[in-house]
Amino acid sequence: MFGFGAIMKIFTLEHHPVSYFADFVLYPVVIVGGVVVLFVKTTGVDWFLLLSAAVVGFAVWTLVEYILHRYVLHGVQPFKRWHEEHHQRPFALIGTSTLASLTLFVVLVFVPLSFTLGRWLSLAATLGLVSGYLLYVVVHHAAHHWRAARGTWLYELKVAHARHHMKGVQGWYGVTTTFWDRVFGTDPSGRPGADTNTPPPGR
């Protein structure tokens, strides 16, 4: 019987490597497939508008990422409790299932936008948002599992994320960028007494 327990398995925290890395495979397929659909179906549609919608969607993701991380994962139960598990075991394969995240993108982004922007602009904007999410998935995994050369963009993000994981620290909620942390004052690196030499996590 398909009940609450079965539903919660979709939102399981720790994954088998196959399901954990599904995002790395399926999201590129979704993005490429969506671009192909736009290319084939949108005769007569302004491609500049489609590209602009995708860029805006990508940029919006960085803000969504920040808001979700700061106010939901660190503020709303049961998400806060689930996220604390990740903080306690940073190398565990913990994340949102591909099925759950894709469903949320369709239901919360594509469908509502379709009523105002039309299906093609909505698809372009959603693909931009999804591309941002894919970047987040890759960068977050890299922050915990990959090494990066000092001075590179990834190294700086790894350092910021390592600071975020320090016990008692509140800040550095952005994963793909520290832009919103600087905007909203949650990048404490410039404050007196801040640790600016935190080594990044990695194996």
C-alpha positions as CSV (number, residue, x, y, z in Angstrom):
1,M,0.0,0.0,0.0
2,F,1.3,3.4,-1.0
3,G,1.1,5.4,2.2
4,F,3.0,8.0,4.2
5,G,5.9,5.7,4.8
6,A,6.4,5.1,1.0
7,I,6.2,8.9,0.4
8,M,8.8,9.6,3.0
9,K,11.2,7.1,1.3
10,I,11.2,9.5,-1.6
11,F,12.5,12.2,0.7
12,T,15.1,9.9,2.5
13,L,18.1,11.7,3.8
14,E,21.0,9.4,3.2
15,H,21.3,7.7,-0.2
16,H,22.9,4.8,-1.9
17,P,25.6,6.1,-4.2
18,V,23.5,5.3,-7.3
19,S,20.6,7.4,-6.1
20,Y,22.8,10.1,-4.7
21,F,24.7,10.6,-8.0
22,A,21.4,10.4,-10.1
23,D,21.3,14.2,-10.0
24,F,24.7,14.3,-11.8
25,V,23.3,12.2,-14.7
26,L,19.6,13.0,-14.9
27,Y,19.6,16.8,-14.5
28,P,22.0,17.3,-17.5
29,V,19.7,15.0,-19.5
30,V,16.7,17.1,-18.4
31,I,18.4,20.3,-19.3
32,V,19.6,19.2,-22.7
33,G,16.2,17.6,-23.4
34,G,14.5,20.9,-22.5
35,V,16.8,22.9,-24.7
36,V,16.1,20.5,-27.6
37,V,12.4,20.9,-27.1
38,L,12.7,24.7,-27.1
39,F,14.8,24.5,-30.3
40,V,12.3,22.3,-32.1
41,K,9.0,23.7,-30.9
42,T,9.6,27.5,-30.6
43,T,9.6,28.6,-34.2
44,G,8.8,32.3,-34.3
45,V,9.6,32.8,-30.6
46,D,12.3,35.4,-29.7
47,W,15.3,33.5,-28.7
48,F,16.7,36.5,-26.8
49,L,13.7,36.4,-24.6
50,L,14.1,32.6,-24.0
51,L,17.8,33.1,-23.2
52,S,17.0,36.1,-20.9
53,A,14.4,34.0,-19.0
54,A,17.0,31.2,-18.5
55,V,19.6,33.7,-17.2
56,V,17.1,35.2,-14.8
57,G,16.1,31.7,-13.7
58,F,19.7,30.8,-13.1
59,A,20.3,34.0,-11.1
60,V,17.1,33.6,-9.1
61,W,18.3,30.1,-8.0
62,T,21.2,31.6,-6.2
63,L,18.8,33.7,-4.1
64,V,16.4,30.7,-3.6
65,E,19.4,28.6,-2.5
66,Y,20.4,31.2,0.1
67,I,16.9,31.6,1.4
68,L,16.2,27.9,1.7
69,H,19.5,27.2,3.4
70,R,19.3,30.1,5.9
71,Y,15.6,30.1,6.7
72,V,14.3,26.6,6.0
73,L,17.3,24.2,6.6
74,H,18.4,26.2,9.6
75,G,15.0,27.4,10.9
76,V,12.0,25.2,10.1
77,Q,11.4,21.7,11.4
78,P,11.7,18.9,10.4
79,F,14.1,20.3,7.7
80,K,16.3,21.8,10.4
81,R,16.7,18.5,12.1
82,W,17.4,16.7,8.8
83,H,20.0,19.3,7.9
84,E,21.7,19.0,11.3
85,E,22.3,15.4,10.4
86,H,24.3,16.6,7.4
87,H,26.3,18.9,9.7
88,Q,27.1,16.1,12.0
89,R,28.1,13.7,9.1
90,P,29.4,16.0,6.4
91,F,30.9,13.2,4.3
92,A,27.7,11.1,4.3
93,L,25.7,11.0,1.0
94,I,22.9,13.1,2.3
95,G,20.7,15.1,0.0
96,T,17.3,15.5,-1.7
97,S,16.2,12.7,-4.0
98,T,16.1,13.5,-7.7
99,L,12.4,12.5,-7.9
100,A,11.5,14.9,-5.1
101,S,13.5,17.9,-6.5
102,L,12.2,17.4,-10.0
103,T,8.7,17.2,-8.8
104,L,9.1,20.5,-6.8
105,F,10.6,22.2,-9.9
106,V,7.6,21.2,-12.0
107,V,4.9,21.9,-9.4
108,L,6.3,25.1,-7.8
109,V,8.0,26.7,-10.7
110,F,7.0,25.5,-14.2
111,V,3.3,25.1,-13.7
112,P,2.7,28.5,-11.9
113,L,4.9,30.3,-14.4
114,S,3.0,28.7,-17.3
115,F,-0.1,30.7,-16.4
116,T,1.7,34.0,-16.7
117,L,4.6,33.6,-19.1
118,G,3.3,30.8,-21.3
119,R,4.9,27.4,-21.6
120,W,8.0,28.2,-23.6
121,L,9.2,31.2,-21.5
122,S,8.3,29.2,-18.4
123,L,10.3,26.2,-19.6
124,A,13.3,28.4,-20.4
125,A,13.1,30.0,-16.9
126,T,12.7,26.6,-15.2
127,L,15.7,25.3,-17.1
128,G,17.8,28.2,-15.9
129,L,16.7,27.5,-12.3
130,V,17.4,23.8,-12.8
131,S,20.8,24.6,-14.1
132,G,21.5,26.6,-11.0
133,Y,20.4,23.7,-8.9
134,L,22.7,21.3,-10.8
135,L,25.6,23.7,-10.1
136,Y,24.6,23.7,-6.5
137,V,24.6,19.9,-6.3
138,V,28.0,19.7,-7.9
139,V,29.6,22.5,-5.9
140,H,28.1,21.2,-2.6
141,H,29.4,17.7,-3.3
142,A,32.8,19.2,-4.3
143,A,32.9,21.3,-1.1
144,H,32.9,18.1,1.0
145,H,34.6,15.5,-1.2
146,W,36.9,17.1,-3.8
147,R,40.2,19.0,-3.5
148,A,40.7,22.4,-5.1
149,A,43.7,24.5,-5.9
150,R,44.3,27.4,-3.6
151,G,43.1,30.7,-5.0
152,T,40.5,29.1,-7.3
153,W,36.8,29.9,-7.3
154,L,36.0,26.4,-6.0
155,Y,38.6,26.7,-3.2
156,E,37.1,29.9,-2.0
157,L,33.6,28.3,-1.9
158,K,35.0,25.3,-0.1
159,V,36.5,27.6,2.6
160,A,33.2,29.5,3.0
161,H,31.3,26.2,3.3
162,A,33.9,24.9,5.8
163,R,33.3,28.0,7.9
164,H,29.6,27.4,7.7
165,H,30.0,23.9,9.1
166,M,32.0,25.1,12.1
167,K,30.1,24.6,15.4
168,G,28.2,27.7,16.6
169,V,28.8,29.6,13.3
170,Q,25.9,31.4,11.7
171,G,26.7,32.6,8.2
172,W,28.0,31.6,4.8
173,Y,24.6,30.2,3.7
174,G,25.4,30.5,0.0
175,V,26.9,27.4,-1.7
176,T,27.4,28.4,-5.3
177,T,28.2,32.0,-4.5
178,T,28.8,34.2,-1.4
179,F,27.1,37.2,-3.1
180,W,23.9,37.0,-1.0
181,D,25.9,36.5,2.2
182,R,27.6,39.8,1.5
183,V,24.3,41.5,0.6
184,F,22.5,40.3,3.7
185,G,25.5,40.6,6.1
186,T,25.9,36.8,6.8
187,D,29.5,36.7,5.5
188,P,31.3,37.3,8.9
189,S,34.8,37.0,7.3
190,G,35.3,40.8,7.5
191,R,34.3,41.1,11.1
192,P,36.9,41.5,13.9
193,G,38.1,38.2,15.2
194,A,36.9,36.2,12.3
195,D,38.8,33.1,11.2
196,T,40.1,33.8,7.7
197,N,42.3,30.8,7.5
198,T,39.8,28.0,7.8
199,P,41.0,25.1,5.7
200,P,38.4,23.7,3.3
201,P,37.0,20.2,3.8
202,G,38.0,17.6,1.4
203,R,39.6,14.2,1.0
